[in-house]
Amino acid sequence: MTDYGHDLLFGSFITPSAAGAQQALQLAQLADAEGLDLVSFQDHPYQPAFLDTWTLMTWVAAQTSRVRIVPNVINLPLRPPALLARQAASLDLLSGGRFELGLGSGAFWDAIESMGARRLTAGQAVAALSEGIDIIRELWDTGTRGVARVPGEYYSVDGAKRGPAPAHPVGIWIGAYKPKMLALTGAKGDGWLPSLDYLPEGVDSLPTLNAHIDAAAQEAGRPVTAVRRLLNLMRAEFSTNGTGFLDGPPQMWAEQLADVALLHGVSGFILGGDDPVKTQRFAAEVAPAAREIVAAERM
Amino acid sequence: MTDLGIVLDLSGSPSGPTIAEIARATERAGLDVIVVPTPAEDGLDGWTVATWVAAATARIAVGLSRTRPVMPQPTGAAIPIPAVAEKARESLDLLVGPRLLEKGWTEAPADAGPDQVRALAKDGHTVVVPVTSVADVERVAGLLPDRPRSTRGAAARARRRPGIDYDNVPASLADTAVEPGDPRYRSVRSTYMRGGSPGLVLRPRTADQVADALAFAREHRDLPLGIRSAGHGLSGRSTNDGGLIIDVGGIDSVEVLDVERRLVRAGPGATWKQVATAIAPHGWAISSGDHGGVGVGGLATAGGIGLLGRAHGLTIDHVRAVEMVLADGTQVRASAEENSDLFWAVRGAGANFGIATAFELEVDEVAEVGWAQLTFVSEDVEASLLAYARAQTQSPRDTTVFLVTGSPQRGQSVIQLYGMVESADPDTIIERLNAFVPVGQLAQQQVVLTTYASVMSTAADVGPDGHHGAGEPVGRSGFLPELTPEFARDAAAALRGGRLRWFQLRAMGGAIADVAPQETAFSHRDPDFQVTGLGAFHAEMDEVWQPLEAHMEGLYLSFDTAPGPGRVERAFPPPVLDRLRDLKSRYDADGLFRDNFPLAPGARA
């Protein structure tokens, strides 16, 4: 049983569809008004039906006031890290500290290559992500004197000015599934952001995968609590008499999510589906009930 | 006119709400542009600030200098990937309208007075003054209180293309015309298979308006001119870069003129799906192409090799009259009785002679049809092609089946057959289709008893968002008198080579061959098949196609995009070409219509 003790976050996973930009904004504003903590957007620049995620997130941030904006997750091969660091800090500054950086090593290499980036193997992409994180952290660190120098095989900066610094300590939340990525998450991440559907055995995979992250964190001399655990939930339905995981009334969802929080330490739940009614019920009925159960158990 | 605006001073690290407040005040004050300065290396990111400003405002232009394109180094961590930056610009257009301005302003000092600003604005420059507060904005707005204004925003004007007299678009078309700075531009710039960036899209809804559009086109003879019905053309001459488009998509009515004669009038902008749906209640159909999204105008002036072709002939064989506007703006009607020369020419080479505004079509009684989609796998594509050809050529006229395949994967070809049997009797349908079983190993099959209109209806509606084709299709076409073992061998080799990505055979014969070649400008009446190939690059495709073309004659205008010379000569055999050229000199001597297989010497392809 593992509970890392983080406050619970509830969020929404919104499709960045070019044809449905107004609906995406309305969903984000609904999340903002209903008290969800996060709105998040996938990043596939080569997908013609999608908007540019960075432009969309900035546009949404300018038209919301409270909710945090999260890419879920950024395609690093197509967004070089020094540029990404400055864009992320800028969006965090403009939005008053409402940005967290979901980050991934890239998939779909044919498409990535077709946009003009180089093709990497899975192993190379993990190494490139590791170098990218180092660069991002260096550029955000304006407390250290002197220019930033980060040598690397895949990315390097040599004498870059530091800054801008973000408005708040922006979390780097990594989309990770395989051992090397989990190890990187433990060593350098502030969060782990996988999708439940991609875990080989669903919730039952969490202990093993958490253990990978924990081991890597400890090896890097970090407390295991340095890495917040989040989960994208793409398949979930409210029903009056369902009996499965996330298939039932709101109170049942709340109990199930509280279990996942207390047993596996997951403290961020991000709901997909682009459904305003579901989003509203998640915010108004599931989130407070789950928080209540977890708070009671933690006392 | 004089444009006046502000440049945000970001040196004091203003907050997001402050920047938004200044932006809104600038828009409220009636200023024309908000410029986001090129950021310091350690300053706020320009794109993010520009997006933030655009999101906070509704109409005003947002200026951001385009960063000079730098060749990305593999390890360059700070340089945007150009395709991603381009995608961001497209997305911003979509989210906030075409408001991004990338150049064309001059910065005045923060304390500039009216005389200095007026001096800087003398050559039509947009002048911007640095501001740090809403009070600054109000002062800037008071500098030139009576300056002349344009009705169109600075960003929209900056996107206009050279050589187009935008301010003199004919009054009848001005409201519906679309230029690059209009929000609707995204939905009209590209076609089904081709990305485009025309300078102006004119959208006439009547024959008079088509004549107005052509008068405007005659004033712009040096620009490309595309004519578009539904934008489905593979040959893709219905969009261009920097030129004019006359889009008749709005002329799309379909009405029954005479029930006894099964005479139907259709606008060029209707799709064949709309035509099929409109006439289906009478128990009628007209063979068009193989996709319901195709427009009437392009297909009914080129040929129309469709799914009922062997039973009912080409689409042009059903045309009884065409109303059209000629290059000089004259409105004429062409039929067997009136302007019969033009009537001959427009059925196969219509794009050279005018813009059709209505077609009168004699349609057929067609009851239920068997609609088959069969998927085969084959390790011997050569044998499969021969088996298909044997089955098709020996079929009765009621059966028209097309074949599509691509490069074999790991030695296996996937071969799709789709077609119609004009019969309501399931046993007959099955019997007809059984002839095709030797094509390969049947992996999937769907056979339904349905109507022609239902099959056309499976095409998705394009909707107000338009087409979003990208790049340029690389297509080659031809007519195959007979599918010989030698052709099958060469086609199989081309497919195995991997560079022929998509390959289609359309069955002809039957009723198509009943019409004498001299009846219409489309004269390829005898071939058994029409062949189309798609590849990735023209040079590569020329090489791939050469051995196949040796077996073929002619080419089909609708599916050929070859840029080289000699394509018109290949499309039309000598006596047809001579007659067409003679008519071209009569109806369009100056070659206004010269962007779609032009007949005039010296015209561009």
Interface residues (C-beta under 8 A of the other chain):
Chain A: A18 A19 A21 P45 P48 L51 D52 W54 T55 L56 T58 W59 A61 A62 Q63 L78 R79 P80 P81 A82 L83 R86 Q87 A89 S90 L91 L93 L94 S95 G96 M115 G116 A117 R118 G132 I135 T142 G152 E153 Y154 Y155 S156 V157 A160 K161 R162 G163 P164
Chain B: S13 S15 G16 P17 I19 A20 A40 E41 D42 G43 L44 D45 W47 T48 V49 T51 W52 A54 A55 A56 P72 P74 T75 G76 A77 A78 I79 P80 I81 P82 A83 V84 K87 A88 E90 S91 L92 L94 L95 V96 D465 H468 A470
